Amino acid sequence: MQFHHHGYVSGDPRIAPAAGVGLDRPEELPSEIDVLIVGSGPAGIVAAAQLAQFPDVVTRVVERRDGRLVLGQADGIQARSVETFQAFGFAQQIIQEAYQITETSFWTPDPAQPANIVHSSTTPDDPHGISEFPHLIVNQARVIDYFADYARRAPARGDIDYGTEFVDLEVTGEGEYPVSVTLRKVSGFSGAGINTEKADGDRPEEEIVVRAKYVIGADGARSSVRRAIGGSLAGSTSLHAWGVMDVLAVTDFPDFRKKCIIHSEAGSILHIPREGNHLARIYVDLGETDENDGGRVRHTPLDEVIARANAILHPYTLDVRDVPWHSVYEVAHRLTDRFDDAASSPDGKGRVFLMGDACHTHSAKAGQGMNVSMQDGWNLGWKLGYVLEGRSPESLLKTYSDERWVTSKNLIDFDREWSSLMAKKPEEFDSPSELEDFYVATAEFPAGFMTQYTESMLTGNGEHQDLATGFPLGKRFKSVMTTRVADAVPVHLGHHHRADGRFRVYAFADQAGERLAEWASWMLENPASPVRRYTPEGADIDSLLDVKAVYQRPHDQVELASVPKLFLPASGPFGLTDYEKVYAALPGDDIFEQRGIDRAGAVVVVRPDHYVAAVLPLDAPELVADYFSGVLLDR
């Protein structure tokens, strides 16, 4: 964490100085808004948190609830999401309060007494070591809290406008604010997502109209924003029902504090321990449903769900003492036909975007909904900031739909296979280990690391991929331990990639460091360099591109006095030296070896949302300029 570069700080260093619209943010909704976000769930709040780093962008989040979410529906936090929390500065805090999954326990019918279940196997949660971060379970409400706090501490001082409901919108395509949005002041709403309910006796409703440059619909599976742009969700329902309940219970089941996948003759259970030691979430198989029953299964009494859970757990018993939340649902897999309104807008430009459950719905048991939704929000958030601040052309926004539609389609396909396996009866499996084998073989997907964006204006081609084979183009930048040269502190290289809206450019040095020095000199001095070309006049040299050096030799063999000035830039009004851009490989955990980096050096460009954008040779700095010329605008 860096501070003091603008003067001495004695308070909370996480609170950035207010800037731009954050200097005098009005309480009431302004009549003209750059980005209006409808819904403060995981997708919307991440977009808002990222946009709060752009102080010249007016961003407002409207939410019809009266206040913060109290009881979240989602709770599974995959490792990719914890990487995201690290970028937003609260990974360690949320890890402390969350439940951590380290292994999964499988239970199956006892061959000797099939009416009973027995423990059959255990598998590590991350058998391949795909991330240094853990798999967590924590209430969605707390995740939203952390992102909301981040937005409030960011330069634009973002916040949520509660008690405001979306009514409709019209895209005129005219003027600076081409989207007219009708909103309604409401009260009495509580709950989350599709379960939001309105109490009786609330105040009279008042409609207001605002104009926006862009609108984000993050308002759930029954999205009113999606309806307003003529979108729909298409897919299928499995006709298989599940009861889910958060319970405080006393039990003799020995794996109550482990994640368990249980198959018995009476049905199946997915058991997820929750944060706080005592709470657990139990998904209970309620069996096949009749397509003509009119959804009656959704009214299954809680007592019946508890009784079915006890039947599945036999010979163990579950004495439920309290149920803070429960629901019954039928598994559905649906994907929207559009992620923006480009097809219907007057000039073919996308100005209304959908994300989260407004785009994709699926089962809850793979723990993907909140995680994929957060990546939706981060993907679009920084892109809107770039376009609105004049850093990039409007064409950048098209990459949101192109990238996230494919990701969502892959999610639906995976979840359809996973939920089908979970619903199988024991005798229907091809082998006793079929479910466990699938769980292990596909671990990278639910952990959030199979996303790979294809070639576009943001993602380069694979011409130079062999220079850094461990940083695949389009996949997230997988961190490795290094040593920070200035203070000899061991740090994960990727952990300094904060959600501040900057691209990262990692220059991996050649053995002697001569090519690195020449590359750095060109980047610092040549008028064609992206550092010179795109950095705003009067701004710190690293305000847009955060350029770092990684040496092959140990840290004690790197002399700071010989490090190129590009990697020791002046920071803030006092011109203080930034010492956090020079790293060295660890002798026992060499990043060059771990990530297949050419010993002649390489350059890896990483997007603001952590994805590898380009891999380039160290001896051709003009190729870095070529890449950014397709993404950034002269300023």
N, C-alpha and C positions, 0 to 999 in steps of 0.2 A: 504494500500500500504506500503510495507516494502522497505527501502533502508538504506544506511549508514553502512550496515553490512560488506561491503568491504572497508569502509573508507568514509570520508565526501563527500556528494554529494550536490552541489549547483545548478546544472542544472536541466533539465527535468528528473525526476526520472523514467519516463516510458521508457527511453532509457537504455536498459541493456548493460553492458560491452560487447564488442565484444569478441568472443571466437571461437576457432577452425577455421572453414573455413571462419568465419566472420572477421578474423583478416586481411586477404589479399584477399578479394573476387575479382576475375578477372572480367573485363568488358566483355570480349568475352566469349562465351560458351566454357567450357573445353571439351576436347575430350572424357573424361570419367566422367560420372555423376551417382550418386547413384540413385536419383529419378528425372526423367524428367516428368514434368507436361505439358500437351498440353491443353492450354486454361486457361484464367485468369478470368472466370466467377465465380459465387458464390461457386461452388464445388471445383474448382481448387485452388482458392485463399485461401479458408479455409484450405485445405490440406497443402498449402505452408506456411501459417501462423503458423500452428501447427508444421510443420517440421523445421521451423526456430528456434524453441526452442531446437533443437538437433544439437549442433554446430559441431559435427563430421560427419554430413551427408551432402553431396553435393547435394543440391536441386536447380533445375532451372525450371522456368516457361516460356514457349514460347507462344507468342501471335502474330497472324498475323496482328492485327491492328497496326497503326502507334503510337498510344499512348493510354492513359487511356480512358475507356468507358465514353462517354459524356451523352448519353441518354439511360437509362436502360429500359428494357421491363417490368420486374417484379417490384412490389412495395409493396406487402403485407408482413408484418413482424409479424409472430405469436409470442405469448409469449415465446414459447420454444426457438425461435431464439434470443429473447432479453436476456434470460438466458445465451445463448451462448455468446452474446456480453459482458455480465458481466464477463464471464470467460476470454474473450480476452481484457477486460479492457476499453471498450468504451460504455457501455450501457447508462450511464447518458448523454454523449455527443450526442449520436444519438437520444435519447428520446427528447432532447431539440429542435432539428431541425425537428423532424418528426410530422406528424399528428397522433393524438391518437384517436382510435375508442373506444367509451364507450358504444354506443348502436346502434342498427340497426332499421331503420324505414321501415315499410312495407306499400305499397300503392297498392290499388286494384281498380277495376272499381266501380264507384258510382252506387249503386243499382237504384237510382232515374234517373240518367242520365249516362248510361253505357259508353258513349263516353268519359266521363271525369274520371279522377282518383281522389280518396280521400284517406286520411290517414286512415289506418285500425288498426294498432297496432304498438307498439314499444317494443323491447326486449333488456335487458342488454346484452352487448357483452360477458361478463363472468359471467353468472348468478350463477355459482356454486363456484366462487372464487378459480379457479384451479391454479392461479399463482398470485404472488405479482407484476409481470411485466405486462405492458400494451400491447395491440394489436396496432401495429404501421403501418403507411403508409409512406414510404420514397423511393426515387429513388434507384434502384439497383446499379447504378453507385456510389452512396455515400457509400453503404454497402461495395462494393469492395474497395473503397478508404480506409476505416477504416481498413480492414483486411490487405491491402497492406502496410499501414503505420505501423501496428503492426509487420509485417514480417521484415520491414526495421529497426525497433528498437530492434528486437530480437537478441540474441547472434550470430546467423549465418548470420545476415544482408541480409535476403532474398529480392529479387526484381524480376521484370518482364522483360523478354527480348522481347521487342516489335519488330515488323517487321520480325518475324520468323515464317514460316509456316511449319506445318507437311506435309510430303510427303508420307512416307511409313516406315514400320519397318519389321525386320526379327528377330525371336527368334531362336538363334542357340543352346542355352542351354549350351554353352561352355565358359569356362573361368570365370573370376570374373565379367565381364560385358557382360552378354549373350544376350543382346538385341541391335541389330544394327539399328539405327534410321537415316533415311534420312530427312533432313530439308532443307528449302529453304529461303534465305534472300529475303524479298519482301518489297514493299512500296506501298502506295496509298490506303491501306485498311482502311475503317472506318465503323462505325455502330456496331451492336451487334448481336451475335449469327447467326441465319440463315439469318438475314438481312444485314450481312456484305457485303459491296460492294467495288469493286476495281476501283479506278479512272484511267483514261487514262494517258499515258505519264509518267509512273513510271520508275524507274531505271531497268537495266537488272537484271534478277534473278540469284542468285548464290546458288548452292546446297552445303551442307556440310553434313558430316556423323559423328555422335557421337555414343558412346557406353554407355549403361546404365544398371544398375542392375534391375531397375524397371521403368515402364512407366505408367503414369496415363492419360487416355483419358477423359478429361473434356471439350471436344470440341463440345458439342451441339448435337441437334437431328440428324444432318446429319454427325455424327462423322466419321472422316476418320480413327481414331484409331480403332473404332469398326469394320469398314470395313476391316482393316488390319489383324484383328484376326478372321475374318470370322463370326462375329456376325451380328445380325439383330434385328430390332424392329418389333414385331408382335402385331396385335390388330385390331382395327376397327375405322372407321370414322362415325360420327353420321349423316352426310348429313344435318347438321344444321349450319348455318353461323352466325357469330357475327362480327360487326364492333366495334373497340375499338379506342378511341381517348382521348388524353390529351388536355383539353380545358381551355382557359381563356375566361370566358363568363360572361354576365350579364343576370340575370334571375329573374322571380318572383316566382319560385318554392321555397317554404319556407324551405325545408330541404336540400338545396344545400350544406350545410356544415355538413351533416350527411351521414353516410353510409345508402344507401336505396336499397331495393329490390322492384321493381315496376313491376306490372303486369297490362296490360291494354288490351283492345280489339285490339289495334294496335300492340301489341307485348310486349316485356319485356326489362327492363333496370336494370343493376347492376351499381349503382352509388357510386363511391369511392372518397371522398374528398382527396386531396393530400397535401403534406407539403407546407408551405409557405403561407397558407390562401387563395390564389386566384385560385390555380390550382385544377382541378378535372379530374378524369378518368371516362369515361362513356363507359360501354359495352352495345352495342345496338343490339337487336335481329333483324337479317335480314331474319329470316325464314328458311324454308326447302330449300334444294338445290337439283338440278337434278344430279344424279350420272353420267350422260352422258354429263354434260356441260363443261367438260375439265377444271374445276377450274375457270370458268369465274367470279364467285362471288368474287374471291379475288381481282378483278380489279374494284370493286364497287367504284364509285367516292365518295370523301369525302362529297360533297354537298348532296348526297343521304343519307349518314349515318346521317348527321345533320338533314335532313328533317324527316327521320324516328324517330329520337330522339324527335323532336318536336311533331310528331303525337302521340307518346306514352305518352308524358308528358301533353297532352291536359287536362285541359284548360290553363295550364301554358306554357310559351314560353322560349326558350333558344336562346339568341343572342350570337353566338360564335364570339369572336373577334380575337382569335389566336389559332392555333393548332400546338403545338411543335412536336407532334408525333401522328401517327395513323396507323392502320393496319386492315386488314380483314382476318379472319381465319375460318376454319371449325374445329369443335371439334373432336379431335382424341385421342384415348386411346391406347397407345402402350407400351409394356414392352420388354426389351431385353431378348434374350435367354441365355445370359451369362454375368456375371459381371467381369469375368477375362478370361484368356486364358488357364487355367489349362487343359481343355479338348483337346487342340490342341498343347500344348507345347511339346517339345521333351521328357521331363522327368516327365510330369504331374504336374509340379509346376507352380502356377500362378505368372507371372512376369509382365503382362500387365493388368491393372485394368480400368474399366469404372465407371463413376459416373455422377450424374446430368442428364441433358437431353439426354446424350448419352445412358442412361439406361431406362428412363421413361419419357413419354410425356403424357399430359392430358390437360384439359381446364385450363384457367387462372383464372376462376372466384372463385375458392375455395382458392386462395392464397397459394398454396402448393409448386409450383415448386421450387422457390428459397429456401424456408425453408427446404424442404426435401433434396435438393442438398447440402446445407451447412452441414447437418448432415452426408451425405455421406462422405464429405471431412474430417470432424473431426474424424469420425469413422476410416477411413483408415490412416489418417495422423499420429496419435500417434502410431498405430500398425507398420507402416513402420519404424518409428523412433526407436521403441523397437527392432525390428529385426536387423536393420542395425547397431545399437550400441551394439549388442550382449546381450541385456537384455532378449530377449525372442526367442524361436525357430521359424523357418519359418512357422510352422503349425498355428501360430497365425493369419497369413494373410488369411487363409481359412475362418476365422470367418467373414471377411468383406462380402464376397459373401453370406454366409449363413444368416447373419443378415439383410443385406440391401435388398436382393431380396424379402424377406417376407414383409418388410416394404413398398417397392415399389408396390408390388402386392396389399396390403391393400389400399394404396393410390389410385391406379387405380380403384379399386372396389368402394371406397367411391366417387371419383370424377365422376364416371359414373352415380351413383345415383343422385348426387347433380346437375350435368349439365342437366340431364333429367328433373328434377323438374324445373330448371330455364327456360327450353325451353317449358314447358307446357303452354297451353292457359288457361285462367281463368276458362272456363267451364269444363276443364278436371280434375280439382282437386277433390278429394273425399270429401274434406271439405274446407271451406274458410281459415282455419288456418293450412292446411297441410304443406305448405312450412315453416311457422314459427315454427311449432312443430318439424319438422325435424332439423331445424337450432339449436334450443335449445337443443334437445335431443342428438345431435352429437357434441356439442360444444367442447368437449375434444379432438376429433380427429383433426379438423383443427387447434386447438391451439398447436398441436404437442406433446400431452402427452399420446397418446394411444400406442405408440411404446413400445413393451415389448419383449425383447430378451429371448429366451428359453435356457434351460440348455446346457452348452457347456464347453470348457476349461476355458472360461471367466465368465460364469454365473453358480453359484452353484445350488444345488437342494433346494427344499423347506422344508427340514427336520426341520429347525429351524425358519421358517418364522414367527411363532407365537410369537417370541421374539420381533419383530418389524413389526407389521402388516401394519403400515403406510408407510413402505419402501418396496414395492413389488419388489421381485427379477426381474431383467431385465428391470425395468422402471427407469425413471430418478429420481434422488435424489431430493425429494420435500422439499425445504428449510423451516425452521421455525425460527422465531425470538428467539434469546438467548441474554445473557449478557456476554461480554468478561470480565473475572474476573479481569485481571490486571489493567484495566482502567475504568471499569464499563460502557463501551460503549455498547448500544444495537445494535446488528448486526444480520443479517440473517446468519445462520450457513453456508449455501451453497454458500454464496457470496464470501467466501474466497477460494473457489475451483477454482483456476485459470487454464488457459490452458497451464500449464507449463510441462505437460507430466507426472505428478506424480499421483499415486494412493492415495486416501484418506482412512484412517482407523479411523472411529469414534468409540471411546470406551465410551459407555453410562454407567455411574457409577451405582453401587448398592447404596442403601440408606446410608449405613455407609461409603462406599468408600473402604472397606477392600478388596473386590474382585478386584476392579479396581487396587489397589496398587499391589496385587499379580500378576495380569495380566501384568501390566507395568514392574514389576521386571523381569518376564520371558522374555518379549519382548526385554528388554534392555540387559539382561545378558546371556540368554541361547544361546549356539552356534546354536541351531536349529531355533532360531527366524529369521523370514524373514528380520528384521532390521539388524541383525548381518550377515546373510548369503548373502544378495544381495547388501548391500550398498558397493560401490567401496571403496577400500582402500584410505584413505586420504580425502574422501569426507565428507560433512556434514551428520550427521546421518539421516536427513530427506530428503536427495537428491533424493530418489526414492519413499519412503513411507512417506507421511505426516500424522502423527498419532496425533489425537486430543482427548481430554477428555471433556465430557459433564456431569456435576454434576446435581443431582436432586435438591439439596438445593439452595437457592438464593445465588447470587454472594458474598454478604457480610458475608456469613457463610462459605465461602471456603477460607482457609488460604493457600496462595501461598507457604508458607514455608513447608507445609505438602504435597504439590502436588508432585507426583513422577517425578524424573528427566527426564524420557522419554518425558514428556509434556513440559519441559522447556529446550530444547536442546541448545547447543552452536552452533553459526552460524557464518560463515565466518572466515577469517584468524585471527581475534582478539578474537574469541570464545565468541562473545556477546550472551546474553540470548535472545531467541525468546519467547516473552510473548503472542503470538497470537495463542496458541494451547489449552488454558484452557477456557472453557465456562460453563455457568450455566443456568438452566432453568428459564424462566421468571415466576413469581408467577401467573400472570393473563393469561399467554399464554404458558402453560407448554408443552415443546416439547415431554416429555414422554407421556403425555396424548394425545396430538395432533396426534402423530404418533404411538400410541399403543405399546410403548416400555416397556418391562417387568421391573418391579421395582427391580428385582434381577440383572438387568444389561444386556447389549447386545453389540455386536460388529457389525458394518455395514461397509463393504468394498465397496468403490465406485471407478469405473474405471476413467481413465483420462478424458473421455468424459461424465462424470456425471451420468452414469447408475449404478444402484445398482448391485454389483457383488456377494455379499455373505452376509448373516445374520447368525451370530454365537453366541454361548453362551460366556459369560464373564469368566466363570470358566473353559474354555477349550482352552487355548491359542495355544495349538498344532494344533487346527483346522485352525487357521489363517495360520500357517506354511504349513499345508496340501494344503490349497487353493493356496497359492503363488507358491508352488512347481510345480503345473501344468501350471503355466503361465510364471514364470521367470527362468532364467538360472543362475547358480553360476558364479560369476565374479572374 
